[in-house]
Structure formats: structure tokens, C-alpha cells
Amino acid sequence: QVQLVESGGGLVQPGGSLRLSCAASGFTLSNYTMSWYRQVLGKEREVVATITRSGGGTNYADSVKGRFTISRDNAKKTVTLQMTSLKPGDTAMYYCSAINPFTGGNVYWGQGTQVTVSS
């Protein structure tokens, strides 16, 4: 059974940090580009960070550059999003997704983990 399970969300004060994890099972993680997305209720889902199959390439939304870091461990089948200097505007549901590296299409999605940045 294919699964992506996110964890690590929660409530944090502005300026704080969180580390999100995405655990993959039921498929070969190293075959897929992986991305973190976020969505605020009533708004479109937006891509936050992307990492290539080997982990050698990353890309970030302008809004999180310099604050978020995406990484992966294909052997442990995990993808991580380290978030620092969090702002209230980062409040959202965060999802990880496995992406076909040839078509760019989203193949698998997790159920999401909520991040709330508030004092």
C-alpha cells in the first residue's frame, strides 16, 4: 500500500522553527522527485520546496528561500522540511508529494500536517 505520512507540524511562535518529516512506504522513493506544498483554507495549494531524486538539486519558493531547507534520505525513505524564522504567513497545511520526474505530474500525496505560527 502506497503511503506518504507527514508529521512534525504544530503551533510555534513567530521566529521559531519546526521540522516536518514525510515517511514514504509502498513505493521506491528514489524514483521520484519530491516536493512540499502548503495550502491555506480557501486558497490554492502552492509548492514550497522541491528536491530531485538524488537530492543533488533543490528549488524553493521565493517566500521561503533562506529560511526553509528540504532534504531526503532515500535509504530511510524520508523527506524532511526544516523551517526556521517562521512567520505568521507560513501558517498552512503542509503536504508532501511524490512527482514523476519525467512528466512533472503529482503521483502520490500525503494527508498533510498543520503548521500554525502565532504568538
C-alpha positions as CSV (number, residue, x, y, z in Angstrom):
1,Q,0.0,0.0,0.0
2,V,1.4,3.4,-1.1
3,Q,1.6,5.9,1.7
4,L,3.1,9.3,2.4
5,V,2.7,10.3,6.0
6,E,3.6,13.8,7.2
7,S,4.5,14.6,10.8
8,G,6.1,17.4,12.8
9,G,3.5,20.1,12.5
10,G,2.2,22.2,15.4
11,L,1.9,25.6,17.0
12,V,5.1,27.7,17.0
13,Q,5.8,31.4,17.8
14,P,7.0,33.8,15.2
15,G,10.7,33.4,14.7
16,G,10.6,29.8,15.8
17,S,11.5,26.6,14.0
18,L,9.8,23.3,13.0
19,R,11.0,20.2,11.3
20,L,8.5,18.4,9.1
21,S,9.0,14.8,8.1
22,C,7.4,12.8,5.3
23,A,7.7,9.0,5.6
24,A,7.2,7.0,2.4
25,S,6.1,3.4,2.0
26,G,4.9,1.1,-0.7
27,F,7.0,2.6,-3.5
28,T,10.6,3.3,-4.3
29,L,11.2,6.8,-3.1
30,S,14.4,7.3,-5.1
31,N,12.4,7.1,-8.3
32,Y,10.6,10.3,-7.6
33,T,11.2,14.0,-7.3
34,M,9.7,15.1,-4.0
35,S,8.0,18.4,-3.1
36,W,6.5,20.0,-0.1
37,Y,3.3,22.1,-0.7
38,R,1.2,24.2,1.5
39,Q,-2.4,25.3,1.4
40,V,-4.4,27.8,3.4
41,L,-8.1,27.2,3.5
42,G,-9.8,29.0,0.6
43,K,-6.5,29.4,-1.3
44,E,-4.7,27.4,-3.9
45,R,-2.1,24.9,-2.9
46,E,1.4,26.2,-3.6
47,V,4.7,24.5,-3.9
48,V,7.2,25.4,-1.2
49,A,10.3,23.3,-1.9
50,T,11.3,20.6,-4.4
51,I,14.2,18.1,-4.3
52,T,15.5,15.9,-7.1
53,R,15.7,12.1,-6.9
54,S,19.3,12.0,-5.8
55,G,18.9,15.0,-3.5
56,G,21.5,16.9,-5.5
57,G,19.1,19.6,-6.7
58,T,16.7,21.8,-4.7
59,N,14.3,24.6,-5.5
60,Y,12.4,26.9,-3.2
61,A,9.5,29.4,-3.4
62,D,10.8,32.9,-3.1
63,S,8.8,33.3,0.1
64,V,10.8,30.7,1.9
65,K,14.3,31.0,0.4
66,G,16.9,31.2,3.0
67,R,14.5,30.0,5.8
68,F,13.4,26.5,4.7
69,T,15.6,23.6,3.7
70,I,14.4,20.4,2.0
71,S,16.4,17.2,2.3
72,R,15.9,13.5,1.7
73,D,17.2,10.1,2.8
74,N,16.3,7.6,0.2
75,A,17.6,4.7,2.3
76,K,15.3,5.7,5.2
77,K,12.6,6.7,2.8
78,T,12.0,10.1,4.3
79,V,11.8,13.6,3.1
80,T,12.3,16.5,5.5
81,L,11.5,20.2,5.5
82,Q,13.4,22.2,8.1
83,M,11.7,25.5,8.7
84,T,13.3,28.4,10.5
85,S,12.4,32.0,11.2
86,L,8.8,31.2,10.8
87,K,6.3,33.9,10.1
88,P,2.5,34.0,10.6
89,G,2.3,33.9,6.8
90,D,3.7,30.4,6.9
91,T,0.6,29.1,8.7
92,A,-0.9,26.4,6.4
93,M,-1.5,22.7,6.0
94,Y,1.7,21.2,4.6
95,Y,1.7,18.3,2.3
96,C,4.4,16.2,0.7
97,S,4.1,14.8,-2.8
98,A,5.9,12.3,-5.0
99,I,6.3,13.7,-8.5
100,N,7.0,11.8,-11.7
101,P,10.4,13.2,-12.7
102,F,9.7,12.9,-16.5
103,T,6.2,14.3,-16.7
104,G,6.2,16.6,-13.6
105,G,2.9,15.2,-12.5
106,N,2.0,14.6,-8.9
107,V,1.7,10.9,-8.3
108,Y,1.2,10.5,-4.6
109,W,0.1,12.8,-1.8
110,G,0.2,12.7,1.9
111,Q,-2.6,13.7,4.2
112,G,-1.0,16.8,5.5
113,T,0.3,18.3,8.7
114,Q,-0.9,21.6,10.1
115,V,1.6,24.4,10.9
116,T,0.4,27.4,12.8
117,V,2.7,30.3,13.5
118,S,1.2,32.6,16.1
119,S,2.1,34.4,19.3
